[in-house]
Amino acid sequence: MAGGAGQKGGSGAGRGAVPRPDRTNARWAGGGACAPRAPRGRHGGPGRGADRQGGRHGWPRALGLHPGGSRSVLRLPPPLPVSRRSPERTGAGLAGADRREAAAALPEPRRRCGRARTGTVVGTGGCGRRERRRLRAPRGRPGGGAPLTAVSPPRSSGPGGRAPPRVGAQCLKLLWSAWTATVERRTYGLAAGFRSPLLWSTQDLGTELALKETMSSGGAEDDIPQAERKTVTDFCYLLDKSKQLFNGLRDLPQYGQKQWQSYFGRTFDVYTKLWKFQQQHRQVLDNRYGLKRWQIGEIASKIGQLYYHYYLRTSETSYLNEAFSFYSAIRQRSYYSQVNKEDRPELVVKKLRYYARFIVVCLLLNKMDVVKDLVKELSDEIEDYTHRFNTEDQVEWNLVLQEVAAFIEADPVMVLNDDNTIVITSNRLSETGAPLLEQGMIVGQLALADALIIGNCNNQVKFSELTIDMFRMLQALEREPMNLASQMNKPGMQESTEKPARRENPHKYLLYKPTFSQLYTFLAASFKELPANSVLLIYLSATGVFPSGRSDSEGPYDFGGVLTNSNRDIINGDALHKRNQAYKEMHCLHPGDLYPFTRKPLFIIVDSSNSVAYKNFTNLFGQPLVCLLSPTAYPKALQDQSQRGSLFTLFLNNPLMAFLFVSGLSSMRRGLWEKCQDYLRKINRDIAQLLTHSRSIDQSFLQFFGDEFLRLLLTRFIFCSATMRMHKIFRQETRNYPESYPQLPRDETVENPHLQKHILELASILDVRNVFLENTLDDY
């Protein structure tokens, strides 16, 4: 739980401040007041012009957050496009003839880079600077109406095309005063003479009229001080602007790593100002605006969503911790506690959605104790919601509860403390997780940069479009969050001024039941942006699609593949509609579909009932290529557990838990668990030596062995294959064994006597040696 939440229900600027539970991160500005920080991904900062000399996490100072101290700067919004600049330039906010009159009276705006067009931002450095870029043309005012365009005064059509005579200074001053008063009266409904610089962009007229009514309800409108009027108006602007930017996030492309960063930067910028503004002016907003606690909670919830989506786009787990901080503060300060007293079901739905999002973040952070508390609270909230409001979404919310309950119980083995409490184990890559490279090992220098995690299994446990197999592979490709404070306090590091090296996670796309076109689009985007000397990983967890009939040829499209999503019904979960046998299945990812992407290093993991189809690969371009393939069938004793995730993926995520499961164990004490983990690390070191010292192994395996994530996956794959080959119930059929392309030398890896001896010793520690064969040197 996030600590340091403060006192609930405080007053003034400090009330409602989101706490900072982790002081090891960069400090928050504003004398301890919290504010969202705009993150920087490994592909660059959020926007142009941001100060890159931030704190140790690289937070830009331009967002008003100074990690090195408590000074905070509240900037105005960045320069708007020509079509959305101040009313002095465009006459925005006027309607019809008034706009034309005001435009005719104004001097022509100075044009910096030729003709000013709608949707173009002109750089401040003159024509030809790189700051010039094209933006999407605005669709119009929030309240509707015609789109805003740059209004230029009509030119004279006199002889020679000469410009009209200049307007006298006194006349221009009078016109300017009249125009300003008209804008304020007609657009904002405020008294003449008051003009806030934050209101230069047009706003929804209904919002401003509601604002006027809200302010008038607090007292006579004429009695409201001008400073308080400005505070409320500026808050309304920031609130509307934040909603506009937040809603625009869904229009951003989900693929690519550069197109969305500037927009995220602007969104973080506005939410930074909004959060700090409501903290600094809480008393005025309470009295004049009627700010409620659930509204503060909604702002904090959206900031948490921003951090969560930024994690999805960057794969950096530190942003998950930021999202957890905001979500936990909402719960600790009971921002949504008064929602149930209002007869508004849409507010209750917001509270329920907050709980669902909070549960997802806690699942990804392995905070299972918090998840159980949240599920209990969510169950009570849903029961109260359905009892008070007879709504149609009762079934959907009950389904959410069932999904999260099944997700929590998906692990087949429990690790228990001495008091029988469950130990939460993390499966992310730790410092001692992957076997270290020893001297003399010749491996490649490739690094895992991008990963596509695809889930399309029928009837598998899932929550929030994340199947249990996707969840496990997601954690296998992430590092354990590094605590900078604990790293600096280690013995021998007190006197060192060097900071620990920042370790990056591979960028990941999570695709739940994608269509073929969607999958291919993301593949192409990852392939295009893959850096040099980098690897693209594709993980496929999907239902198998088998060929409809025998074919005379044995090409890459003749063995079937894995299922992609379509609008057609699926019979009995697996069998597809019969089609003409002369045609191939179109809603299927065939091995041949991946051939174009083998022009760069490619690492493929297929967990499917037809994974053997990818064994018929051909390396056309000579680049490193490896396919790890799951068994196509499992013994009958293990088939009933398929809904709780694949055994093959469990071996790649948590090999010790998978070993216990196939050995028939369902629980274990913590001390024995840690002892077995130490022995398993020794087995991984020996497997690494077997691979690197093999004389007949394909060089593709060694090319990938230099990366920590791929090295750990390869060693776990060999451990999985060796375990299944020694297990009694797996020896019934050869299709119960994992395969690979290129094939591994059996006698040097999966059937090596030294490795088999280690597996038997591990079984002896667990007292399950009877389920394994003592003599496993027979030919298969």
Secondary structure, 3 states (H helix, E strand, C coil): CCCCCCCCCCCHHHCCCCCCCCCCCCCCCCCCCCCCCCCCECCECCCCCCCCCCCCCCCCHHHCCCCCCCCCCCCCCCCCCHHHCCHHHHCCCCCCHHHHHHHHHCCCCCCCCCCCCCCEECCCCCCCCCCCEECCCCCCCCCCCCCCCCCCCCCCCCHHHCCCCCCCHHHHHHHHHHHHHHHHHHHHCCCCCCCCHHHCCCCCHHHHHHHHHHHHHCCCHHHCCHHHHHHHHHHHHHHHHHHHHHHHHHHCCCCCCCCCHHHHHHHHHHHHHHHHHHHHCHHHHHHHHCCCHHHHHHHHHHHHHHHHHHHHHHCCCHHHHHHHHHHHHHHHCCCCCCHHHCCCHHHHHHHHHHHHHHHHHHHHCCCHHHHHHHHHHHHHHHHHHHHHCCCCCHHHHHHHHHHHHHHHCCCCCEEECCCCCECCCCCCECCCCCCCCCCCCCCCCCEEEEEEEEEECCCCCECCCCEHHHHHHHHHCCECCCCHHHHHCCCCCCCCCCCCCCCCCCEEEEEECCEHHHHHHHHHHHHHHCCCCEEEEEEEEECEECCCCCCCCCCCCCCCEEECECCCCCECCCECCCCCCCCCCCCEECHHHHHHHHHCCEEEEEECCCHHHHHHCCCCCCCCEEEEECCCCCCHHHHCCHHHCCHHHHHHHCHHHHHHHHCCCCEEEHHHHHHHHHHHHHHHHHHHHHHHHCCCCCHHHHHHCCCHHHHHHHHHHHHHHHHHHHEHHHCCCHHHCCEEECCCCHHHCCCCHHHHHHHHHHHHHCCCHHHECCCCCCCC
